[in-house]
Amino acid sequence: MWASEPRRILGVASAAAAFSALAARFWWVNDDAFIAFRYGRSWVEGRGITFNPGESPPVEGYTDFLWVVLSALCESLGANPAFWMPLLSFACGLALLVLLHRILDERLGLRPPVPALATLWLACLPPLALWSSSGLETMPFALLILLAFDRFVLLVDPRSARAAAVLALLLSLLRFDGIAFAIL
């Protein structure tokens, strides 16, 4: 089993530790994230998906509908999106590293220590850590792209095609440019 092999666990754990340390160092919430948070709050407060309640016609000033939905979910649960959305994004960054390691190791069959070193290299890139805590949909989007690639290109069976279609839909809902990635 994949998770029981010490070299694989060590490879993923070292990347996760480096990534977590960098993310903690660069932790911030981008001011653009508050756009989705505000749309989500307006929606939960019953004013619709609007930035300025009462404005007619309402202006659609977001390109990340699914992120607005998740922000609204946070608001509806009484949670602070400025805390939970960056945390969700960070968790997606960790999942991205784990998935990358598995793809390099299992799907592409690269020999040790290549999967571990490649994953560690990505984990040590400051931009990855920086954007993982921004409160934006950047890391979930990157994770969905890698998942879609895995299902569209690396796995060949009918179930993976259906999963890929769902991932393409999620990409399109998460960011407007996800439509282009889904088509590619």
BAPA-188402 format. One line per field, with one value per atom (N, C-alpha, C): residue number from 0; residue in one letter; atom name; x, y, z. Coordinates in Angstrom, 2 decimals. Atoms other than C-alpha are relative to their C-alpha. Layout:
BAPA-188402
resi = NUM	...
resn = a	...
name = CA	...
X = X	...
Y = Y	...
Z = Z	...
END
This chain:
BAPA-188402
resi = 0	0	0	1	1	1	2	2	2	3	3	3	4	4	4	5	5	5	6	6	6	7	7	7	8	8	8	9	9	9	10	10	10	11	11	11	12	12	12	13	13	13	14	14	14	15	15	15	16	16	16	17	17	17	18	18	18	19	19	19	20	20	20	21	21	21	22	22	22	23	23	23	24	24	24	25	25	25	26	26	26	27	27	27	28	28	28	29	29	29	30	30	30	31	31	31	32	32	32	33	33	33	34	34	34	35	35	35	36	36	36	37	37	37	38	38	38	39	39	39	40	40	40	41	41	41	42	42	42	43	43	43	44	44	44	45	45	45	46	46	46	47	47	47	48	48	48	49	49	49	50	50	50	51	51	51	52	52	52	53	53	53	54	54	54	55	55	55	56	56	56	57	57	57	58	58	58	59	59	59	60	60	60	61	61	61	62	62	62	63	63	63	64	64	64	65	65	65	66	66	66	67	67	67	68	68	68	69	69	69	70	70	70	71	71	71	72	72	72	73	73	73	74	74	74	75	75	75	76	76	76	77	77	77	78	78	78	79	79	79	80	80	80	81	81	81	82	82	82	83	83	83	84	84	84	85	85	85	86	86	86	87	87	87	88	88	88	89	89	89	90	90	90	91	91	91	92	92	92	93	93	93	94	94	94	95	95	95	96	96	96	97	97	97	98	98	98	99	99	99	100	100	100	101	101	101	102	102	102	103	103	103	104	104	104	105	105	105	106	106	106	107	107	107	108	108	108	109	109	109	110	110	110	111	111	111	112	112	112	113	113	113	114	114	114	115	115	115	116	116	116	117	117	117	118	118	118	119	119	119	120	120	120	121	121	121	122	122	122	123	123	123	124	124	124	125	125	125	126	126	126	127	127	127	128	128	128	129	129	129	130	130	130	131	131	131	132	132	132	133	133	133	134	134	134	135	135	135	136	136	136	137	137	137	138	138	138	139	139	139	140	140	140	141	141	141	142	142	142	143	143	143	144	144	144	145	145	145	146	146	146	147	147	147	148	148	148	149	149	149	150	150	150	151	151	151	152	152	152	153	153	153	154	154	154	155	155	155	156	156	156	157	157	157	158	158	158	159	159	159	160	160	160	161	161	161	162	162	162	163	163	163	164	164	164	165	165	165	166	166	166	167	167	167	168	168	168	169	169	169	170	170	170	171	171	171	172	172	172	173	173	173	174	174	174	175	175	175	176	176	176	177	177	177	178	178	178	179	179	179	180	180	180	181	181	181	182	182	182	183	183	183
resn = m	m	m	w	w	w	a	a	a	s	s	s	e	e	e	p	p	p	r	r	r	r	r	r	i	i	i	l	l	l	g	g	g	v	v	v	a	a	a	s	s	s	a	a	a	a	a	a	a	a	a	a	a	a	f	f	f	s	s	s	a	a	a	l	l	l	a	a	a	a	a	a	r	r	r	f	f	f	w	w	w	w	w	w	v	v	v	n	n	n	d	d	d	d	d	d	a	a	a	f	f	f	i	i	i	a	a	a	f	f	f	r	r	r	y	y	y	g	g	g	r	r	r	s	s	s	w	w	w	v	v	v	e	e	e	g	g	g	r	r	r	g	g	g	i	i	i	t	t	t	f	f	f	n	n	n	p	p	p	g	g	g	e	e	e	s	s	s	p	p	p	p	p	p	v	v	v	e	e	e	g	g	g	y	y	y	t	t	t	d	d	d	f	f	f	l	l	l	w	w	w	v	v	v	v	v	v	l	l	l	s	s	s	a	a	a	l	l	l	c	c	c	e	e	e	s	s	s	l	l	l	g	g	g	a	a	a	n	n	n	p	p	p	a	a	a	f	f	f	w	w	w	m	m	m	p	p	p	l	l	l	l	l	l	s	s	s	f	f	f	a	a	a	c	c	c	g	g	g	l	l	l	a	a	a	l	l	l	l	l	l	v	v	v	l	l	l	l	l	l	h	h	h	r	r	r	i	i	i	l	l	l	d	d	d	e	e	e	r	r	r	l	l	l	g	g	g	l	l	l	r	r	r	p	p	p	p	p	p	v	v	v	p	p	p	a	a	a	l	l	l	a	a	a	t	t	t	l	l	l	w	w	w	l	l	l	a	a	a	c	c	c	l	l	l	p	p	p	p	p	p	l	l	l	a	a	a	l	l	l	w	w	w	s	s	s	s	s	s	s	s	s	g	g	g	l	l	l	e	e	e	t	t	t	m	m	m	p	p	p	f	f	f	a	a	a	l	l	l	l	l	l	i	i	i	l	l	l	l	l	l	a	a	a	f	f	f	d	d	d	r	r	r	f	f	f	v	v	v	l	l	l	l	l	l	v	v	v	d	d	d	p	p	p	r	r	r	s	s	s	a	a	a	r	r	r	a	a	a	a	a	a	a	a	a	v	v	v	l	l	l	a	a	a	l	l	l	l	l	l	l	l	l	s	s	s	l	l	l	l	l	l	r	r	r	f	f	f	d	d	d	g	g	g	i	i	i	a	a	a	f	f	f	a	a	a	i	i	i	l	l	l
name = N	CA	C	N	CA	C	N	CA	C	N	CA	C	N	CA	C	N	CA	C	N	CA	C	N	CA	C	N	CA	C	N	CA	C	N	CA	C	N	CA	C	N	CA	C	N	CA	C	N	CA	C	N	CA	C	N	CA	C	N	CA	C	N	CA	C	N	CA	C	N	CA	C	N	CA	C	N	CA	C	N	CA	C	N	CA	C	N	CA	C	N	CA	C	N	CA	C	N	CA	C	N	CA	C	N	CA	C	N	CA	C	N	CA	C	N	CA	C	N	CA	C	N	CA	C	N	CA	C	N	CA	C	N	CA	C	N	CA	C	N	CA	C	N	CA	C	N	CA	C	N	CA	C	N	CA	C	N	CA	C	N	CA	C	N	CA	C	N	CA	C	N	CA	C	N	CA	C	N	CA	C	N	CA	C	N	CA	C	N	CA	C	N	CA	C	N	CA	C	N	CA	C	N	CA	C	N	CA	C	N	CA	C	N	CA	C	N	CA	C	N	CA	C	N	CA	C	N	CA	C	N	CA	C	N	CA	C	N	CA	C	N	CA	C	N	CA	C	N	CA	C	N	CA	C	N	CA	C	N	CA	C	N	CA	C	N	CA	C	N	CA	C	N	CA	C	N	CA	C	N	CA	C	N	CA	C	N	CA	C	N	CA	C	N	CA	C	N	CA	C	N	CA	C	N	CA	C	N	CA	C	N	CA	C	N	CA	C	N	CA	C	N	CA	C	N	CA	C	N	CA	C	N	CA	C	N	CA	C	N	CA	C	N	CA	C	N	CA	C	N	CA	C	N	CA	C	N	CA	C	N	CA	C	N	CA	C	N	CA	C	N	CA	C	N	CA	C	N	CA	C	N	CA	C	N	CA	C	N	CA	C	N	CA	C	N	CA	C	N	CA	C	N	CA	C	N	CA	C	N	CA	C	N	CA	C	N	CA	C	N	CA	C	N	CA	C	N	CA	C	N	CA	C	N	CA	C	N	CA	C	N	CA	C	N	CA	C	N	CA	C	N	CA	C	N	CA	C	N	CA	C	N	CA	C	N	CA	C	N	CA	C	N	CA	C	N	CA	C	N	CA	C	N	CA	C	N	CA	C	N	CA	C	N	CA	C	N	CA	C	N	CA	C	N	CA	C	N	CA	C	N	CA	C	N	CA	C	N	CA	C	N	CA	C	N	CA	C	N	CA	C	N	CA	C	N	CA	C	N	CA	C	N	CA	C	N	CA	C	N	CA	C	N	CA	C	N	CA	C	N	CA	C	N	CA	C	N	CA	C	N	CA	C	N	CA	C	N	CA	C	N	CA	C	N	CA	C	N	CA	C	N	CA	C	N	CA	C	N	CA	C	N	CA	C	N	CA	C	N	CA	C	N	CA	C	N	CA	C	N	CA	C	N	CA	C	N	CA	C	N	CA	C	N	CA	C	N	CA	C	N	CA	C
X = 0.84	0.00	0.88	-0.81	1.26	0.37	-0.24	0.90	0.87	-0.77	2.71	1.50	-1.42	6.03	0.71	-0.68	8.43	0.58	-0.60	10.17	-1.06	1.08	6.86	-0.53	0.46	5.71	1.00	-1.05	9.03	0.02	0.02	8.88	-1.13	1.16	5.39	0.10	-0.09	6.01	1.02	-1.00	9.16	-0.51	0.57	7.39	-1.08	1.08	4.39	0.58	-0.62	6.65	0.61	-0.60	8.57	-1.08	1.10	5.36	-0.71	0.69	3.70	0.82	-0.87	6.70	0.00	0.02	6.77	-1.35	1.34	3.02	-0.21	0.12	3.16	0.79	-0.85	5.96	-0.66	0.57	4.08	-1.51	1.46	0.52	-0.55	0.64	-1.66	-1.34	1.27	-5.13	-0.04	0.01	-5.26	-1.28	1.18	-7.60	-1.05	0.97	-9.22	-0.86	0.79	-10.38	-1.26	1.15	-12.71	-1.15	1.08	-14.67	-0.94	0.81	-15.86	-0.67	0.56	-16.37	-1.22	1.11	-18.60	-1.22	1.12	-20.69	-0.66	0.54	-21.06	-0.83	0.74	-22.14	-1.34	1.25	-24.70	-1.02	0.88	-26.13	-0.63	0.49	-26.42	-0.97	0.88	-28.03	-1.29	1.26	-30.76	-0.07	0.02	-29.74	0.42	-0.42	-28.69	1.50	-1.44	-25.28	0.34	-0.29	-24.43	1.09	-1.05	-21.52	-0.57	0.65	-23.57	-1.50	1.43	-27.04	-0.82	0.86	-29.78	0.40	-0.46	-27.73	-0.77	0.77	-29.74	0.53	-0.03	-28.85	1.21	-1.15	-26.58	1.20	-1.22	-22.98	0.63	-0.69	-21.37	1.50	-1.40	-17.88	0.90	-0.82	-16.56	0.10	-0.19	-15.21	0.17	-0.24	-15.12	-1.26	1.31	-18.73	0.08	-0.07	-17.89	0.68	-0.67	-15.57	-0.95	1.03	-18.40	-0.97	0.90	-20.64	0.64	-0.69	-18.04	0.13	-0.06	-17.63	-1.36	1.36	-21.40	-0.28	0.17	-21.36	0.68	-0.70	-18.77	-0.86	0.83	-20.93	-1.26	1.24	-24.06	0.24	-0.35	-22.26	0.54	-0.51	-21.15	1.51	-1.47	-17.52	0.55	-0.65	-15.12	0.69	-0.63	-14.28	1.46	-1.38	-11.09	0.95	-0.82	-9.84	-0.12	0.24	-11.43	0.32	-0.27	-11.04	1.50	-1.44	-7.24	0.43	-0.32	-7.12	-0.40	0.43	-9.11	0.97	-0.95	-6.78	1.33	-1.23	-3.76	-0.15	0.24	-5.29	0.03	-0.06	-5.71	1.44	-1.42	-2.02	0.68	-0.55	-1.12	-0.48	0.56	-3.44	0.67	-0.69	-1.77	1.37	-1.31	1.63	-0.12	0.21	0.33	-0.37	0.42	-1.37	1.16	-1.15	1.73	0.95	-0.89	3.86	-0.58	0.63	1.37	0.05	-0.03	1.19	1.40	-1.38	4.96	0.43	-0.42	5.40	-0.80	0.83	2.43	-0.33	0.48	1.13	1.16	-1.12	4.42	1.14	-0.99	6.51	1.43	-1.36	9.46	0.68	-0.75	12.15	0.34	-0.44	12.99	1.42	0.72	14.02	-0.69	0.53	12.61	-1.35	1.28	8.97	0.15	-0.18	10.10	0.72	-0.74	12.60	-0.82	0.85	10.18	-1.08	1.04	7.46	0.60	-0.67	9.88	0.38	-0.35	11.08	-1.22	1.22	7.51	-0.40	0.40	6.79	0.85	-0.92	9.79	-0.09	0.15	8.66	-0.83	0.74	7.66	-1.33	1.31	4.91	-1.11	1.02	3.11	-0.47	0.36	3.22	-0.75	0.63	2.28	-1.46	1.37	-0.80	-0.88	0.81	-1.87	-0.78	0.70	-2.93	-0.69	0.50	-4.21	-1.49	1.45	-7.87	-0.67	0.53	-8.26	-0.14	0.26	-9.23	1.18	-1.17	-5.71	0.39	-0.43	-4.73	-1.09	1.02	-8.11	-0.04	0.00	-7.94	1.16	-1.17	-4.42	-0.22	0.30	-5.53	-0.97	0.98	-8.53	0.63	-0.68	-6.32	0.82	-0.81	-3.95	-0.89	0.94	-6.87	-0.61	0.59	-8.47	1.02	-1.06	-5.16	0.18	-0.14	-4.82	-1.13	1.16	-8.32	-0.13	0.13	-8.31	1.13	-1.17	-4.79	0.62	-0.77	-3.25	-0.83	0.87	-6.21	-0.90	0.84	-8.05	-1.01	1.14	-11.37	-1.24	1.23	-15.02	-0.27	0.24	-15.21	0.86	-0.86	-12.24	-0.47	0.54	-13.87	-1.16	1.11	-16.99	0.54	-0.61	-14.85	0.64	-0.64	-12.94	-1.04	1.06	-16.20	-0.48	0.40	-17.22	1.08	-1.11	-13.77	0.03	0.06	-14.09	-1.11	1.09	-17.43	0.43	-0.46	-15.90	1.03	-0.97	-13.00	-0.71	0.74	-15.48	-0.76	0.73	-17.45	0.94	-0.94	-14.38	0.62	-0.55	-12.84	-0.48	0.49	-14.04	0.96	-0.96	-10.82	0.10	0.07	-11.50	-0.64	0.63	-13.62	1.08	-1.09	-10.48	0.84	-0.78	-8.57	-0.79	0.83	-11.49	-0.02	0.00	-11.56	1.34	-1.33	-7.81	0.17
Y = -1.19	0.00	1.25	-1.20	3.45	0.68	-0.78	5.13	-0.73	0.74	2.35	-0.02	0.03	2.77	1.23	-1.11	4.87	1.05	-1.00	6.53	0.94	-0.85	7.79	0.93	-0.82	9.00	1.10	-0.99	10.75	1.07	-0.96	12.37	1.01	-0.88	13.76	0.84	-0.72	14.70	1.13	-1.07	16.66	1.15	-1.06	18.56	0.76	-0.65	19.23	0.89	-0.81	20.49	1.28	-1.19	22.83	0.97	-0.82	24.09	0.70	-0.58	24.63	1.12	-1.04	26.57	1.26	-1.17	28.82	0.70	-0.59	29.32	0.80	-0.73	30.31	1.30	-1.20	32.76	1.08	-0.96	34.38	0.19	-0.03	34.09	1.42	-1.29	36.95	-0.25	0.09	37.59	1.16	-1.00	39.42	0.82	-0.87	42.39	-0.42	0.47	40.91	-1.14	1.09	37.95	0.54	-0.58	40.29	0.33	-0.16	40.76	-1.19	1.21	37.15	-0.06	0.02	37.48	0.93	-0.96	40.54	-0.49	0.56	38.93	-1.13	1.09	35.86	0.50	-0.56	37.96	0.60	-0.58	39.88	-1.08	1.12	36.61	-0.62	0.61	35.13	0.93	-0.98	38.34	0.25	-0.08	37.93	1.13	-1.12	40.81	-0.42	0.52	38.58	0.05	0.00	38.11	1.36	-1.38	41.79	0.58	-0.66	43.92	1.17	-1.15	47.03	-0.24	0.27	46.09	1.23	-1.08	48.15	0.60	-0.53	48.97	-0.67	0.55	48.57	0.54	1.46	46.84	-0.45	0.47	44.72	-0.27	0.19	44.49	-1.34	1.25	41.08	0.29	-0.38	41.93	-1.13	1.13	38.45	-0.96	1.00	35.72	-1.38	1.24	32.98	-0.44	0.30	31.90	-1.06	1.07	28.68	0.49	-0.57	30.63	0.90	-0.82	33.08	-0.92	0.96	30.09	-0.53	0.50	28.69	1.08	-1.12	32.12	0.20	-0.11	32.33	-1.13	1.13	28.89	0.31	-0.41	30.16	0.99	-1.02	33.19	-0.61	0.59	31.08	-0.86	0.80	28.90	0.87	-0.91	31.98	0.02	0.06	31.40	1.22	-1.14	34.14	-0.44	0.41	33.73	0.44	-0.48	35.77	-0.94	1.02	32.93	-1.33	1.34	29.82	-0.15	0.14	30.54	-0.11	0.23	31.00	-1.39	1.32	27.83	-1.09	0.94	25.96	0.02	-0.14	27.30	-0.68	0.66	26.16	-1.52	1.45	22.68	-0.52	0.38	22.57	-0.03	0.01	23.43	-1.27	1.26	20.48	-1.18	1.08	18.21	-0.03	-0.09	19.44	-0.69	0.63	18.33	-1.52	1.45	14.90	-0.61	0.51	14.43	-0.01	-0.04	15.52	-1.16	1.10	13.01	-1.33	1.26	10.21	-0.14	0.06	11.09	-0.34	0.26	11.17	-1.41	1.32	7.96	-1.12	1.10	5.81	0.06	-0.09	7.10	0.06	-0.15	8.12	-0.97	1.02	5.51	0.50	-0.53	7.79	-0.68	0.70	6.15	0.93	-0.81	7.32	0.51	-0.96	9.93	1.10	-1.07	11.89	0.54	-0.57	12.15	0.85	-0.75	13.26	1.33	-1.24	15.80	1.00	-0.91	17.23	0.62	-0.52	17.57	0.98	-0.91	19.14	1.31	-1.21	21.56	0.91	-0.81	22.71	0.59	-0.46	22.95	1.16	-1.05	25.26	1.28	-1.21	27.79	1.03	-1.01	30.97	0.42	-0.40	31.93	-1.00	1.01	28.64	0.22	-0.23	29.28	1.32	-1.31	32.92	-0.04	0.01	32.29	-1.04	1.00	29.34	0.58	-0.59	31.63	1.31	-1.30	34.55	0.19	-0.10	33.76	-0.04	0.09	33.55	-1.47	1.36	30.50	-0.59	0.42	30.08	-1.45	1.37	26.86	-1.02	0.97	25.12	-0.15	0.05	26.01	-0.84	0.79	24.59	-1.48	1.38	21.43	-0.62	0.53	21.01	-0.21	0.18	21.49	-1.29	1.23	18.75	-1.24	1.12	16.46	-0.28	0.17	17.07	-0.60	0.56	16.38	-1.48	1.39	13.17	-0.85	0.77	12.04	0.01	-0.10	13.26	-0.72	0.43	12.28	-1.29	1.11	9.78	-1.25	1.15	7.53	-0.19	0.25	5.87	-1.08	0.88	4.33	0.88	-0.81	5.45	0.78	-0.72	6.36	1.24	-1.17	8.69	1.09	-0.99	10.39	0.76	-0.67	11.11	0.93	-0.83	12.40	1.23	-1.12	14.56	1.03	-0.93	16.07	0.81	-0.71	16.95	1.01	-0.91	18.47	1.18	-1.09	20.50	0.98	-0.87	21.85	0.82	-0.72	22.73	1.07	-1.00	24.48	1.22	-1.09	26.55	0.83	-0.73	27.47	0.72	-0.59	28.23	1.29	-1.20	30.72	0.06	-0.16	32.14	-0.62	0.57	31.13	-1.52	1.45	27.58	-0.63	0.49	27.22	-0.33	0.24	27.54	-1.21	1.15	25.05	-1.30	1.19	22.61	-0.40	0.31	22.86	-0.57	0.52	22.35	-1.42
Z = 0.00	0.00	0.00	0.20	-0.95	1.31	-1.21	2.42	1.02	-1.00	4.29	-0.30	0.33	2.52	0.57	-0.68	4.61	-0.95	0.90	1.64	-0.56	0.51	0.31	1.08	-1.13	3.70	0.28	-0.25	4.24	-1.08	1.11	0.80	0.12	-0.13	1.33	1.28	-1.27	4.98	-0.05	0.09	4.19	-0.85	0.83	1.43	0.76	-0.77	3.68	1.10	-1.06	6.48	-0.57	0.62	4.18	-0.47	0.49	2.59	1.16	-1.16	5.98	0.63	-0.59	7.31	-0.86	0.89	4.25	0.02	-0.03	4.29	1.29	-1.27	7.97	-0.06	0.12	7.16	-0.85	0.94	4.28	0.17	-0.16	5.68	-0.14	0.23	4.48	-0.66	0.70	3.15	-0.98	1.07	-0.17	0.08	-0.05	-0.30	-1.03	1.00	-3.45	0.53	-0.57	-1.36	0.66	-0.69	0.49	-0.96	0.98	-2.74	0.11	-0.12	-2.58	1.37	-1.34	1.17	0.09	-0.07	0.72	-0.79	0.77	-2.02	0.79	-0.80	0.20	1.17	-1.14	3.19	-0.46	0.50	1.12	-0.33	0.36	-0.15	1.25	-1.24	3.35	0.72	-0.66	4.65	-0.78	0.75	2.01	-0.99	0.94	-0.25	-1.40	1.29	-3.13	-0.14	0.26	-4.65	-0.58	0.41	-4.73	0.89	-0.76	-3.65	0.79	-0.63	-2.89	0.01	-0.08	-1.67	-0.40	0.45	-3.28	-1.33	1.28	-6.37	-1.13	1.11	-9.53	-1.31	-0.10	-11.68	0.80	-0.76	-9.52	-0.91	0.77	-10.68	0.40	-0.28	-11.00	-0.05	-0.08	-9.81	0.46	-0.39	-9.18	-1.19	1.06	-11.43	0.60	-0.74	-8.81	0.74	-0.58	-8.24	1.10	-1.00	-6.38	1.27	-1.17	-4.06	0.78	-0.65	-3.34	0.75	-0.65	-2.55	1.28	-1.20	-0.13	1.06	-0.94	1.44	0.67	-0.55	1.87	0.99	-0.93	3.48	1.33	-1.23	5.98	0.78	-0.65	6.72	0.62	-0.50	7.12	1.24	-1.18	9.68	1.14	-1.02	11.61	0.09	0.02	10.66	-0.73	0.62	9.65	-1.29	1.25	5.93	-0.11	0.06	6.39	0.72	-0.64	8.60	-0.73	0.53	7.07	-1.48	1.44	3.34	-0.26	0.17	3.56	0.51	-0.53	5.67	-1.00	1.04	3.01	-1.18	1.10	0.36	0.34	-0.46	2.38	-0.05	0.03	2.75	-1.44	1.42	-1.04	-0.50	0.35	-1.38	0.50	-0.52	0.86	-0.85	0.83	-1.15	-1.37	1.29	-4.34	0.07	-0.16	-3.03	0.10	-0.14	-2.02	-1.34	1.30	-5.38	-0.99	0.90	-7.27	0.28	-0.35	-5.37	-0.49	0.44	-6.09	-1.52	1.47	-9.78	-0.49	0.43	-10.16	0.34	-0.47	-8.20	-0.67	0.47	-9.25	-1.48	1.38	-12.56	-1.00	0.92	-14.14	0.30	-0.35	-12.32	0.11	-0.16	-11.64	1.19	-1.05	-9.54	1.15	-1.13	-6.06	-0.26	-0.82	-5.06	-0.81	0.86	-8.04	0.48	-0.46	-6.80	1.27	-1.25	-3.34	-0.24	0.26	-4.66	-0.80	0.79	-7.22	0.86	-0.89	-4.60	1.00	-0.93	-2.13	-0.69	0.76	-4.81	-0.14	0.13	-5.47	1.34	-1.34	-1.74	0.49	-0.45	-1.29	-0.83	0.81	-3.88	0.78	-0.76	-2.03	-0.63	0.54	-4.53	0.32	-0.34	-3.85	1.43	-1.40	-0.11	0.16	-0.10	-0.53	-0.43	0.53	-2.65	0.67	-0.68	-0.56	1.17	-1.14	2.27	-0.37	0.43	0.21	0.20	-0.09	0.73	-1.35	1.36	-3.02	-0.39	0.48	-5.04	-0.76	0.77	-6.47	0.25	-0.30	-4.67	-0.32	0.43	-5.07	-1.52	1.47	-8.76	-0.51	0.40	-9.10	0.30	-0.36	-7.29	-0.99	0.96	-9.59	-1.38	1.30	-12.67	0.02	-0.08	-11.49	0.07	-0.06	-10.61	-1.37	1.34	-14.01	-0.96	0.84	-15.76	0.30	-0.40	-13.80	-0.58	0.48	-14.76	-1.52	1.45	-18.37	-0.74	0.76	-19.38	0.55	-0.56	-16.97	0.28	-0.24	-16.13	-1.21	1.16	-18.95	0.36	-0.19	-17.95	0.08	0.04	-18.14	1.28	-1.27	-14.44	0.11	-0.09	-14.71	-0.96	0.93	-17.72	0.64	-0.69	-15.66	1.09	-1.03	-12.80	-0.62	0.68	-15.25	-0.43	0.41	-16.52	1.21	-1.22	-12.95	0.39	-0.31	-12.35	-0.96	0.97	-15.56	0.36	-0.44	-14.32	1.22	-1.19	-10.94	-0.36	0.47	-12.70	-0.56	0.63	-14.68	1.02	-1.04	-11.56	0.97	-0.96	-9.46	-0.52	0.62	-11.88	-1.43	1.37	-15.16	-1.01	0.94	-16.91	0.12	-0.10	-15.73	-1.21	1.22	-18.84	-1.03	0.96	-20.99	0.40	-0.46	-18.83	-0.22	0.19	-19.00	-1.48	1.44	-22.79	-0.43	0.33	-23.04	0.50
END
